[in-house]
């Protein structure tokens, strides 16, 4: 549920933001870490507590050497209510009649955005005017695994949208050659093969950017940026990636998707940005060889946009417009995947390096 132009909720949100801003004013500004995210700079405040630091592992490849007094485009304050954060007062934002049990879909107006997840104990607030955000956690030590895989993603969504870009539900792989500024987006809904394709490419030596979320900026040409250095697979696919088994963080948790952090075991394969050569929609075809064929931009939009907008309910019309523009400006392909992961990776390597061969017909949605 997305709530807009609700005066009581707006006032309650502003009261919460004021309370957190006042608490933030007491923090030492030198206790901050600077990150390069989506082509901009984000300063994280309060990231050095043990529990909070564990939540930021996915951002390690994006951390800059020294925050110092360097300027940032977003100041993001992290709060762990079990240790150092103020307890939030009873509020219409946090306890509202008719809220779905999974959480508040969100609040949005011209200047303020909020998303509350009761089960995760996470509240995200972003003030677009001041470019200041708060990620408040009831207990950082008990945050669900999907928040550890992609921390404060709703805040990044709002901030990136304000900067002219979009946060997409997509994987991304790049050339194996360091310094080669190109790669491909791997799009599609959950279960379409994005993560398996990204891990197959990683195992083959290609550059890894993402298996789940990427940032696309509003430049010309557009650039794809790493959002998180996390990779996840469904448990049914674990046997295909046995070589990665020692690196999964949570294999013992049967209710969680196994996840790993690529920079911890393959730092030379990590890529943080590239210009996309194509957007590829994977399809499990059990083909003898992986092949590509052109796909209409409208068909790619139907594959890429719904999951991105569903995961980020406050993205709004402007995110859809930007995704549509990306599909029009970038070659769109469908990949008919072979069962052999090495063949899949080799085909993507040929595509990225520019010597792939593609069918000339356009396939249907």
N, C-alpha and C positions, 0 to 999 in steps of 0.2 A: 504494500500500500504506500503510495506516495502522497504526501500531504503538502498542499501549497496554499498560501494566502490564508492561513489559519492563525488569527491574532493571538489566542491564548498559547498556542504551541510556539509561535514565533517569540513571544515574550519570555516563555519558559526557556527556550533555547538561548536567547540572549543573556538571560540571567546565569545560565550555566557557563556560557562563554566568558562572561565577566568574572565569575568566580575562578575559573581556570586561568584566565589572564592575570588575575591578581596573584595567584599562587606562582605563576610562571615568572612574575617580576622579582620574586625572591631568589630565583636560581642564579647561579654564577654563569654569566654568558660565556665564560671560557670552557665550561663543561658542555661542550657541543662537538658534534662530528659533522663534517661536510661530505655530501654525496653528490655525484654527477648522475642525475636521473632525467631521462627523456630530453637531453640537450640543455637542461637547466641545472641549477644548483639548489640543493635542499639541505638545510641545516637541521639536524636532529638534536634536540635538547633532552638530557636525561637518559641517554642510551647506555650508560655505563654500569647500571645495576646488573647483577648476575642474571636474574630472570629476564629482564628486558634485553640484555645483550644476546641471549640465546635466541630471542625472537628476530634478531636482525641478521642472522647468518646468511639468509637468502640475498641480502644486499651487499655482502662483502665485496664482490667484484666492482661495485660502483663507488666504493669509499675512496675519498681523496686523501692524500697524505697528511694534510694539516689544515684544520678548520681556521685557526687563527682569527683574524678579523676580515677574512675574505667575504665579499657580499654574497647573499643568497636570495633566491627568488621566492623561497618558501621557508618559513620557520615552523617546524613541527615539534610540538612538545609531547613527550611520551610520559604516561602516568601509570603507575602500578599502585592501585588503592590498597593492596595488601602490605605495602611498605612505605611509599612516600607521597601518595596522591591524596587530595582531599576527598572525603566521602561526598558523593553527590546527594543533594537534598531531594526529597520527594518532589516529583515534577510531572506535569502532564506529558512531557517528552518521554519519560521513563515508565510511566504507569498510566495507560490511557485505555478507556473502554473501547472494546472492539479491535484491539491490536491482535494480529495473528500470533499464535504461540511462538512461531519461529522468529519474530522480531518485527520492528517497525520498518516498513519499506523505505521510509525516509521523509525528510522535510527539506524543502528547497524554496528559496525566494531569490530576489535579485542579489542579495549579499551574503546570505547564510545558507549553509547546507549541513544536514546532520543525518546520521544513520546509526540506529541502535540495534544491537543484537543481544537480546536478553540471555539466551542460552550460552553464548560465548562470553558474556560479560564484557562487551566491547562497545564503546561509544566513540564515533568519529564526528568531529565538528570542523568545518572549514569556513573561515571568513574570507570571502573573495576580495573584499576591499583592502584589508590589511595584509592579505596573503599569510595569515597565521592559522595554524591548525592544531588540534588537540586529539590525541588518541589515548583515551582513558580506558584502562583495563581493571576489572574487578580484582583479578589476581593473575599476574603475568605468568606465574608458574603453571596455571591450569588452562591456558588458552588452547583451543582446539588446534589440531595439526594443520588444518587448512589456513589458519591465520599465521602459523609459523612459516608455511610455504609461501604466503603472499601477504606480508603485513601491511596494514593500513591502505589497502588497495582502493577503498572508496575515496579516501582523501586524495590519492594520486589521480584518480579519475576526474575529480572536480578541478584540481589544479591544472592538469594537462588540458582539459577542455577549455579552461580559461585562456591557456596559452595558444590555442588554435589547433591542438592535436586531439588524439583519442587513445584510450586504453582499450586494447582489443583482446578478445579471447582467441588466441592464435599461438602457434609455435613458430619458431624461426630458426633457420640454419644458414650458415655462411660458408664461404670458401675455406678450404683447408690452409691456404697460404696466408700467413700473417701479413697484415697491411693491405690485403685485397678487399676493396670496399664494395662488396656485393654479396647478396644472398637471396633467399626466397622466404616468403611467408607461407606457412602451412596452415590452412584455415579449415574450419568445419566444426560441427557440433561435438559435444562430448561423445566419445566412443567411435569417432570417425577414423582414428588412427594417427592423430597429431603427435601424441607422446611417443608412440612406438616408432614413428618415422624419425622424430628428432633423436631418439636414443640410438636407432640404427645408424643414422648419419654420424653421431658422435663416436660410436664404436668403430666406424670406418675411417675416422680421422678428420671429418669435417668440423668446421667451427660451430659451436653451440651458442645460441643466443637465448632461446626460451623453449619451453614445451607447453606453456599454458597462457601466459599473458605477455603482451608486448605493447610498447608505446610507439605510435606513429605520429611524427610531428607534422606541422602544417607547412613545411618548407617546400621549395621547388628545386630539385626533385624532393619528394618526401623521403625521410629517413626512418628506418626501423631501429628502435632502441630496446635494449634489455630492460625489463622491469624487475625481474628476479632471476637469480641463478639456480632456481629449483627445477628438478625434473621429477615427475611422478608417473607411475604406471599402474594399471589395474592388475590385481593379483593373478588373474588368469594368464597374463603375459609374462610373468616373472621368469618362466623357464627359457624364454627367448633371449633374456638378458642376464643369464647366469654370471657373466663376467663382471657385472656391476653389483652382485649380491653383497660383497663385503662393505659396500658404501651406502647401502640403504640405512636410514636412521631408525626406522620404526617397523621393521618386519614382524616384530613380536606383537604388534597391535592389530588384531585381525579386523577391526572395524575401520581401519585407516588405509588410505592409498599409500603404498610404499613410496617414499620420497628420498631423494639424495640431493646433494649440493655439488654441482659439477666442478666448481673451483677447488674443492677439497682434494680431488683425485686426478683432474685433468685440466690444470690451470692454463696450459698452453692452447687448449681448445676453446677457451672462453673468448667470445667476441661480444662487444657491447653496443655496436652500431654498424649499420650498413645501408646502402641504397638498394631497395628491392628490385631484383630482375623480373620477378613474377610472383603471383599469388597462386598457390597450388591447393586444390581440393583433393585429398587422398580418398581413394575408394578401394576397399579390400576386394580384389578381383580374383585372387588365387591364380594369377596369370603366370605363365612360364618366365616372362620378363616384364619388368616395370616399364610402362610406356606412358607418354603424355599426349594429351589432345587439347586443342583450344576450347575454352569455356566462355560462354557469353557473360559479360560483366553483370547483367541482371541476375543470372543464375548464381554467380559467385556472391553477389550481395545477399541473396536469399540464404546462402550457406553460412556466411560470415556474420551478418548483422544480428540475427535473433539471439544467439547465445551471448554475444557481447552486450546487447542491451538488456537481456534478462539478468545477467550477472551484475550489471550496474544500472539499477532501476532509475537513477537520477541523471543518467547520461543525456536523455532528452533528444529532441529533434536534431540538435546541432551535431551530435555524435553520429546519428544515422546519415546525415548529409555528408559528413566527412568520410565515413566508410564508403558511401556510394561514390564519392569523388575518387577515392583511392582505387576502387574497382574499375572505374572508367579510365584512369590514367596509367594503370599497371596491367601488363599482359596477364590474363587469367587462364589457368590450365587445370585440367583434371588429371590426376595420376591414377592409373590402373595398376595397383600394387601387386607385385609378386609375393609369394610366401617367403622367399629367401631374403632375409634382412640385408645381407651383403649386396644382393642385386638392387634392392631399393636404394641403398646408400650410394652405390655406384651410379645409378641413374640420376640421382639428385646432384651428385658431383659433376656429372656431364652437363646438366642443366645450368648449374651455377657458373661453371667454367666456360659456358657459351658454345659447346659443341654438341648439345643434345639434338636429337632428331624428333620432330613432332608430326602427328597427323595433320592434314590440312582441313579436315572437316570440323565443323563446330558441333559439339555434343549438346544434348538437351540437359535441362536442369535435373 
